[in-house]
Amino acid sequence: MTTFAARLRRATMVEHREAETRSFIARLLAGSVPPDGFAALTAQYLVIYRELESAAEHMRTDPVAGPFADPALTRVPALEDDLSHLCGPDWQRSVQPLGATLRYARRLREHCHTSPAHFIAHHYVRYLGDLSGGLLVGRSVAETYRLGRDGVNFYEFDRIADPKAYKMTYRERLTALPLSEEDLAVLVAEAQLAFRLNAAVFQELGAAYPDDFAPAA
Ligand code: HEM
């Protein structure tokens, strides 16, 4: 029998492959994004995670979604630290959300404070990704821009000692969700939408920061 976690992974596999191979994140890994493009990505994330983590605050006491809303995952303070390092003391002014970021944030605001299925879908797409390819992206970016740890705190989960074990427990929690088939289908569709919302942000960033950066040898 296929578990719900496996079903969710399979339902988003095509979108994931696209993100791995063609997105702005793939370019980050290839080292072809200029430094201000990386700062702009960090600023988009701040807008998105503020919404997601504000929803997590609401969901913390929800019997279904509450166990997912783990404070150890919280990314907003790390993103603020990163931006202050990347953009200086005036970093707040560098937070200029793109159209796609505003649309993503609006979706989170309108659905994730009240619907456990929507919240879990968005939570899964971001945090399980952050605990997977995200760790690799952090190490690669630190090297490309010679940042050390400064500027890439977002990619480090200090309070999660073993990401692999964490993801296993997370998948078990997904599979044990006490939701109807109808709600599970809503969750799957919302996760697919969450990938598309991310892809739209990456696409807009890609257009704003074209492929013309060669890191120092
Ligand atoms: C170059 C970019 C990326 C690489 C190299 C990458 C790599 C990976 C790898 C290796 C895994 C499997 C980890 C495991 O099974 O434990 C994974 C899982 C995942 N990634 Fe990515 N990823 C990338 C981009 C993204 C993006 C942009 C998102 C979402 C916005 C994302 C979301 C996810 C999710 C949700 C999972 C968990 C799948 C599951 O087990 O259910 N990834 N990623």
Boltz pocket constraint, residues with backbone or C-beta under 6 A from the ligand:
constraints:
  - pocket:
      binder: B
      contacts: [[A, 5], [A, 8], [A, 9], [A, 16], [A, 19], [A, 20], [A, 21], [A, 23], [A, 25], [A, 26], [A, 29], [A, 124], [A, 125], [A, 126], [A, 128], [A, 129], [A, 130], [A, 132], [A, 133], [A, 134], [A, 136], [A, 167], [A, 194], [A, 195], [A, 198]]
      max_distance: 6.0
